[in-house]
Amino acid sequence: MAGACLQTQPYRSPEVILGMSFGRPIDMWSVGCILAELYTGCRLFPGENENEHDQLARMVDVLGPPAKSFVAKSPKKSIFFNRNMHLKRPVGSDGKRRRYSGKTLAQAINCEDEIFVDFVSACLRWNPGLRLTPEMALLHPFIEQVSEE
């Protein structure tokens, strides 16, 4: 599995899971996941035993569905999405369809700090072209706030 060598499963970006081209934005995705984990002590998208379908479903659960135009670019879209580009719910190792929380990102990390949630959210945008870049991150109010402390 190429993605397993590229990024550790809990921090794996959607473009890696979906078999799409990737670049530096995968690192910002990982930063967002790691910050959420540092804040909560728990993985944001834990996934089940390298099950990329479950991993993707956990992302959809917290972030909402990706744009259909994003999904359409994936060579693996038929594995994860139906013909209407809606996520197929994965079956867990116990043979049951997975149910998820439906929490927002702020609820999932139990955080009321809007600046922090905005920073993490900007790192976790589905479309890597819209994701926070390292240069943009340095100018974000969250980083400025941390720098002042």
N, C-alpha and C positions, 0 to 999 in steps of 0.2 A: 504494500500500500504506500504509494509515493507520499501522500499527505502525512502519514505517520512519521516519516523521516524528516519532513520539512518543519512541522510545528507539533508541539505536544498537544494531545487531543483537547484538553479543556480550554486551550488558548488558540485553537485552530480557527482561522478565518473562513468565512463562507466561500470565498473564491477558491480556496484550496480544497475544501470539501466538494465543491461543485465542479472541480476539474478545469477551472478557468485559468487564464493567464494571471500572473500575480507579480508583485513587486514590493517596494517599501511599505505600502499601506498594510501589508499583513502584520508588520511589526507594531503598528499603531493599534490594530485590533487586539493584539496580545497585550499591549500596555493597558488598554481599557479593561480587559479581563483580569489582569493582575491587580490593577488598582481596586477593582470591585472586590477581589478576593482579599486583598490586604485590609480593606475596610471592614469586611464582614467576617473574615476568617473561614469563609466557605467559597467554593468555586461557583462562579456565576452560571456556567454551562457545563455541569459535570459530565453529562453523557453517560452512556452505559457501555462499558467494556469495548472501547474503540468502535462503537456503533455510530457511524457518521449520520445515519438517518435520525437517530435519537438526539444526537448533538444538534443537528439542524432544527429539529422540532423544538428543542429547548430555546434556541435562539428566536424562533418565530414566536414562541410563547411570551418571551419578555420584550422583544423588540417589535413585534408585529410582523406581518409578512413582507418579504422583499417585493420590490416592484416587478411586475410581470416582464418588463423589458430587461431587467437584470437576469431573471431566471431564464429567459429565452436564449441568452448567450451561452448557457451552460451545456457542455456536451453530455452531462450526466443528468439533465433535467428530468428525463422520464423515469429515472430511478427514484427520485424524491418527490416529484410533482406530477399531478394529473394533467390532462390535456388543457384544462382551464387555468393551469399554473397555480393551483392550490396545493399546498403541502399534503402529501399522503401521510396519515398518522402512522408512525412506526409501531411494530409489534415488539414488545420486550422479550427478554430471555425466558420469561414465565409464560409466553404465548398470548399474553393479553395486550390489547391496544393501550398505549400509554395515554394517560391524562396528565395535563399540566396545570399549573396554577393560574395562568392568565394575568399575572401581576405585571405592573409597569416596571420599568427599570428602577425607579425610585423606591417602589415597594419591594422589589426583589432584593435590593441592597439595604433596605430599611434606612434610608437616608433622606433627611429634609434639607440638606445643604444643596440648594439649587445650582450653585456654581460648580460644585463637585459633580453632581449628577449630569449637568450639561457637558462637562469635560469628558466624562466617561461615555456619555451618549454620542458625542462627536467622534470619539475613537471607535465606536461600534456601529457606524453607519454601514448598511448593507453594501452600498455602492462604494468601492474603494476610491473612486474619483471624487467622491463627496466627503470622504473620511478626513478627519483632522490630520494634517501633516506635522512632522516634527517642528518645522518652522512656525506653523500656525499655533502649535501647542505652547511654544515659548511666549506667545503673546496673549494666551488665554487668561482671563481673570483668575482662574484657579491657580495657575503657576505664578502669576504675579502676587497673589495673596500669600502663597506658600513662601515665595522669595522674601516677602516683607517681614515674615515672622522670625 
